[in-house]
């Protein structure tokens, strides 16, 4: 009899909680069979361990009893959700919403618990069975099922709030605080411990575990006070600790997400910006012929107005230069192309050495994700390379400014300006511009929607299509079923998402004040440069042979210390002033192509091969190209023009006036020192009154570098002392949990032990107001604007906290008879495109993205039809 029972239990039904519209009787029976099978396995184990009087035996017995109780509690909740979940679908052929997602998560939990219960039943009598290990596993899934029951209860509450409207977002009379107050407490620890990643596909689970262990270990080093050696050693030790102790890892991750600030999020996500990570696409990614960084200058642009009533004369629209939160500044973008095309930036001098293809009909305008606070075009290069090869069109990826230093609307202003610049300079990008498609994921997708809205509102050419992946369209803390998924998301924890949205949508007064001071400092530098120009100070071009000054400013010496000061500012501070809000990229500006442009001209000519020898790698050329105004009378053939000052420097200043001595004189008058801000950027500190230079330091000029003898001795002594100190502190700091700033009170108040913190209610994250702006939240866009939207392709995943955003936005477009499609993939996390090179399922999702973009571009693709898998748990 027992053998027959075991054989019957081993025949696990291949059923799943339905993801189709409406639940038929047979589907409900299959779902109940899945639950009933788990209950029978648990009862079998309960009967076996009932006679076990050991501590672990009693714990196993109690864990299986509790698991049955929670399964019995979940069954009616699941049945209720099955009855109404189809009402919220985008389309009967594309079932998907947050309610279905929670049933999907419950299904994955039940299936995983089934495997665990069956393994215990089959191996509990063997001599190698470790009761102490599996009791923890069963208890973990017991807690997990309890938390999922609480989530299902919250789903019932959301159903009550949205029953009449049929929307996934309740009206403004209901809040997140009210939702969590009405239900039980959700135990977030169970989602980040032994059960981590249970709801994702097999190729993603080990990756999520690796990232979670790295996050916990990284937090130890981040909040430590040691140097790099100490932090590196601490990371190795603590990562092993968190790998061996899942419960400790879970406490650490939950407490990090609830107590760390946005700076920690930026620092952790910027690990993908390291030099090693930057080099990976070149080795494991698709090969491309063009991969360059372009710096777009903040110049006035006019575009022809499209649509409207016909007139005798063309009407032009002035495109606003991005100036919010810091003033005008250059914008960086990355140009990626599988082949070199006619007219493309930097390829005129290569025309005799490689094949030049005709200009492409299409252009893909891309914006990267990263929660508005992190990442860059470089960190998304792995899949962009494949897209460029598969689609065979150039891709222009924008490195927009990041919060909190550049909150809304700075990033949107830059993306829209870059889009207008691309419209104006299609030939420089190797395209005729017949089809221009906007594409982006997560935060970048939100910016693309805002860009399309601004194009429609200003009456200029709108994009020919939009592709967005897992896009947040409602930047507001309105509860929805899918948004509760971030309570269990390893990549996008609840606290991280809240802090990123807060940093971008409603920055603190402290951040705004810092931005104001930074703007005043940069404006002071510009004014000083203008004043020196008016005083007729003539100096040399950096790097050229030394010339005699025609007029010398009083009280300024001509010592070599000026050169040293120039080198310091030119190598660090000036670059930071220019790029302090831009996404970090590893490319240096050592080799650039100098371009010349007119303020309102239509062409930007590249220096011929005879004039410049700066082109580097032909296969993997990723050197930045600076688009600036260049004086054509310059004596140098290899001119690198970089806007040292982000502001509106007068264009008639000749290159002879931008010199070493000029800048050095200014630095000695106004700059005292440099400081490092919270983002790790160097910033100059200004002083109002200049002082006479000290003559005690004798400077030796060695090549281009100026070294002070006295400073050299001091630096050697300091370096030796620091090295000894670091070594002595390394082994004393690697075993202690490091402090972290708590969410309430001053950020300088540190909690002594992060692992001992107690998780608080998630509702504490919602104590701030988000402005209701359609450019911030495209969901609030008027019907008048949405009715003019181009064809839109939306892709998301079942487990995406932004799933409901995508479904509701697609439904709005559909209600206005706009062309829109929606794809929902199972088993993948938010941000899966970054894992396309290491996960089979993620790569299949990336191929589907290529297919949808190809449909918008009206081109064929080299990829096969990826198809869609309906489950992977």
DRENPALO-712534 format. One record per residue (C-alpha): residue in one letter; z, y, x. Coordinates in steps of 0.05 Angstrom, whole numbers, plus 5000, padded with zeros to 4 digits. Layout:
% DRENPALO-712534
AZYX...
//
This chain:
% DRENPALO-712534
X500050005000X501850485056X495250335092X491350485028X495151135020X493551335092X486151165082X485951575019X489252165054X484552125113X478652245066X479452995067X475253305012X469753745037X471254294988X472755024995X475255594954X468955834920X465356444946X460456474888X460856884825X465556584775X469255934787X466555334751X470954774728X468754304784X469954834837X477054954810X478354204812X475954164884X480454734903X486454414870X484753754903X485254094971X492254354954X494353684924X492153304985X496553735029X502453644982X501752894985X501552905061X507753335063X511552865016X509652275060X512652625120X518752845080X520252115062X519651905135X524152445164X529152405108X532951865146X532452235213X539352535228X537352895292X536753645294X529253635301X528553105247X532553535198X528354145216X521853765205X524353515138X526254215116X519754515142X515554035101X519854165039X518954915047X511454825058X510854454991X514755004956X510055544982X503855134966X506255054895X507455804892X500555954918X496755504870X497455934807X496256574847X489756284875X487656054805X488756754777X484657094832X479056594822X478456824749X476957554764X474457604836X467057574816X467858234778X468258614844X462158314879X456258744901X451358244871X451857534844X447457304902X451957654953X459057474934X464357814974X470358284968X477558334991X480057874936X475357324958X477357445030X484657275016X482656624983X478456485044X484556605088X488856155044X483455615048X483455645124X491055605125X491154995079X485754635119X489354765185X496054535155X492453915129X490353725200X497353855225X500753455170X495952875180X496952875255X504552845246X503852275196X499351875243X503351985307X510552075285X512351355303X509251365372X513451435435X509452035458X510552435395X514253085412X518353275352X521053905385X513954175391X511253995323X517354235286X515654935311X508354845289X510354625219X515455185212X510155685235X505355475179X511155475131X512356205146X504856335145X504056055075X510056465052X506857105078X500256935045X503756834979X506557544986X499557805001X496857454939X502257794899X499958464926X492958264905X495458174835X498258874836X491659154860X488158784804X492659144754X490959814785X483359704785X482359284722X479259854682X475160194736X472459564768X472859904836X476259594896X479760254910X485060464860X485561184838X489761704875X495761594830X497360954868X499360934941X500560434996X507960584993X508160384920X504259744935X509059504989X515059714948X513059284889X511958644930X516058244979X516458355054X510458105094X512457735157X507257985207X510157565264X507256925236X500157185244X500657315319X504656705343X502655975338X497956095280X494056645316X486756645296X487256065247X482456415199X476856525250X471356055275X472655585333X468855985385X472956615369X479956305368X480956225444X478056915456X482957225407X488756855440X486557105508X486057825484X492957785450X496257505512X492858055553X495158595504X502358365508X502158315584X498458975591X503959325551X509059105603X505259445659X503260045616X510460225601X513060065670X514460605722X511960225783X505460315820X499059925816X501559345858X507759275815X503759325750X498658815773X504058315793X507758445728X501458315688X500457635721X507657425709X508357685638X501657405615X504056715634X510556845597X506957045533X502156465539X507855965541X512056305487X507956455424X514056725387X515557225442X508157425442X508257535367X514357985370X511358385427X504658495392X507658695325X512459175357X506959465401X502659595340X508359925303X511460335360X506160505411X501961135406X494461225407X494461305482X496360575490X490560375444X485760785486X488460505551X487959785528X480959845498X478560215559X479659585600X472659425577X470360035616X472359755684X467159675738X467558915734X466258925659X460659425668X457158955716X457258365668X451258565625X446958575688X448657855703X449357525635X445357995591X437958095579X433958445633X431359135616X426959595657X430260255635X437660375631X439461095644X444661605625X441862275600X445862915595X443463345537X444864085548X447864505491X441664935479X439265255415X434564795376X430164945317X427064415272X422064475217X424764415147X421963815109X421063755034X422064304984X416664744955X410464854999X409965535032X404665885073X409065915135X413465365162X420965455154X425265275214X432565095213X437365285269X441364675291X448664855306X451164715376X457464295376X463364755390X469264475351X475464315392X473264555460X466864965456X459864795476X458964225525X453563735548X452763085510X451562425545X446961885519X444361235547X436961055543X435460305543X428560015540X425659325554X419559645587X417560305617X413560725569X408961315575X412461985578X419361675585X424462055625X424261885699X417961445694X412761945715X414461845789X414561085778X407661065746X404260815810X409460285824X410259935758X406859815692X407460375641X406560165568X404360615512X409560995473X413160595420X412460755346X419860685334X426460915362X433460625350X438761165350X445360815363X452761015359X458060555388X464460355354X471560405381X475960705327X473661415344X478261395405X475360895455X469360525485X462460785503X455160595504X456560205568X461659755534X456559585480X450959485529X451258725526X448258675457X444159315462X440158995518X438358405473X436658875417X432059275462X428358645485X428058325416X425758955379X421559225436X423359945420X427360455461X434760525443X438461185451X445961065448X450461675443X456961765482X460362235433X467062575446X473262165431X479662315394X485162535399X482563045449X476463155405X478263015332X473863095271X468663405266X467063435341X464062735346X459762835284X457163505309X455063185375X451662585341X447763035294X445763505351X443462905393X439462645334X436063325327X434763345402X431562655397X427062895340X424863465384X423763055447X421162385424X416062365480X421562385532X424561755501X418061365503X416661385429X412061735380X417861785331X414061485272X420061065253X427061295273X432760845252X440260995256X444560405277X451960345292X458159935283X465060125259X466560845277X459460945301X456760715234X461161235200X458261775245X451161535230X452361615156X455062315168X448962475210X444162255155X448162675105X447563305148X440063195158X439163155082X443563765070X439964195122X433163965097X430563695164X427263025175X431962475152X432061805187X427261275163X432860765155X440160635168X443560005193X451159985193X455859425212X463059365187X463360105171X469460495146X466760965093X473461195064X477761495119X483761535074X489761085065X487860824997X490060104990X484959554977X485158794984X480958775047X484959315081X491058865078X487358395125X489158855183X496358595175X493757945206X487958195249X488958065324X483558565345X485259115296X492759095281X495259525224X498760025269X492760105315X488060255257X492860765227X493861135293X486361155308X484761435240X490361935245X488262165314X481162285289X482262545218X488662945223X490863075294X497863335308X499464065321X500963895393X493963625403X490764225371X494964685415X492764305477X485564365456X486465115446X489465205515X483964785547X478765215512X482065855538X482165575609X474865395607X473066075577X477066415632X472866045684X466466265649X468766985645X470666975719X463766715737X460567265696X464867785730X462967545800X455667565779X456468285757X459668445825X453268215860X456667665901X451067265934X452966585962X449765935981X447865315942X452664725951X450164266006X445164766035X445565096103X450865636109X448266346098X451367026110X454067376048X450868046033X457068316000X464068046010X469568085960X475768435987X481668016009X477367386014X477067016080X471166616104X475266036130X473565306123X479065236073X474365516021X469764926033X475564456023X477364775957X470164725935X469963995952X476263855913X473864205850X466763965855X468863235864X474163195810X476163805769X469264065753X466863385731X472963315687X471863995656X464863795639X466263095613X473563115590X471862915519X466162435534X466561685533X467661435603X461661145639X461460855707X454961165728X455561685783X451662325789X449862215861X442462105845X439562505789X432962745765X432563495758X429163715695X427264405672X427264655601X426265285562X431265505511X426565425453X420865065487X418064395465X417264065533X421863865589X417863695652X420163215704X419663395777X413763035808X414462485860X412762985915X418463435894X423962925887X425662255917X431762125875X429361535833X433460925851X433260215823X426960045784X429659425750X436659665733X436260415738X442560695706X443061355742X444661955698X439262465684X441463185674X437363605627X438764315650X435364975663X432764985735X430465585774X423265415794X423665865856X429165455889X427865285962X430564575953X426064015928X431763555909X435763975861X441663705822X443664185767X450164035731X453664485682X460264575717X462565005659X462064745588X461465435559X455665905547X454066115619X448566645620X441866315634X439366875680X444266725736X440066495794X441465865834X443166285896X449166565859X452065875844X454765725913X460365415952X463466075971X463066355901X466765775870X471765725927X473466465921X474666375848X478965755858X483366095910X484266675861X485766295798X487065555811X493865335836X493564585830X490964015788X494763615736X493362965699X493462955624X495162375577X488162105581X488362055656X483762645667X484463165722X485163875698X485764525738X491964965728X490265705728X494366265757X493366985737X493967335805X490567145870X494567095934X492567176007X490666526040X495266216091X492566216162X497165666186X492465106166X486865026218X481064666185X476264206222X469364146191X466963436195X460263366160X461063566088X468563436085X473863926108X480363606132X486763986144X490663746205X497263916175X495463616108X492762996142X499462856176X503162966112X498562506073X499261946124X506761996122X506962026046X502161436039X506361006086X512761186049X509461035981X506960366005X513760136028X516860385963X511660015921X512759355958X520259405951X519959555877X514659035859X519058415854X524858775820X520659025761X516358435742X521458045700X524158595655X521158795588X518759505594X520760085548X516260385495X516361025455X518560905383X514661155324X519861635300X522862225336X520562475403X515462075442X519762155503X525361755473X524461045498X526860395467X530059975521X527259295500X520859245461X521658495449X528158615412X525459125363X525458945289X518959025251X519259565198X515359655134X507959795143X508560365093X511860785148X504860885177X502461305118X506761925126X501062415136X495362715096X487862615107X482963155085X478062955030X471563115066X464962755051X462862825124X469262465144X469061965087X461861835065X464561485003X465862174974X458662404983X455562714921X450362334881X445462884898X445762724972X446361974964X440261954919X436162194979X438761665027X433561255065X433460485060X440160225083X442159555111X449659395112X452758805149X460058615148X464558005153X469157645105X475257795148X473658535159X478959045138X472959495122X469658975076X471459345012X468859995043X462059675054X461859344986X463659984949X458660404988X453159904975X454759904901X454360664899X447460654932X445160114885X447560504824X443061074847X437060614854X436860674929X434260104973X440459755000X442159055023X448858735041X450358145087X457257835092X458657335148X464556855149X469256685206X467857295250X472557885266X471458625261X467658825324X464358145334X458158465365X461958565430X462857805434X455557635422X454657375493X460656905492X460956655420X455456245386X457256505316X457757225341X450857155373X448056885308X450957505274X447657955326X440957615313X441757765239X442958495257X436458495297X432758195238X435358735190X433659295239X426659005249X425659045175X427359785176X422959905237X417359505205X416359105268X416558375286X422058075328X422257535381X428457205351X428456625303X431256695234X438856645246X440456415176X447556445150X453155945155X457555915094X463855725130X466755535197X474055405186
//
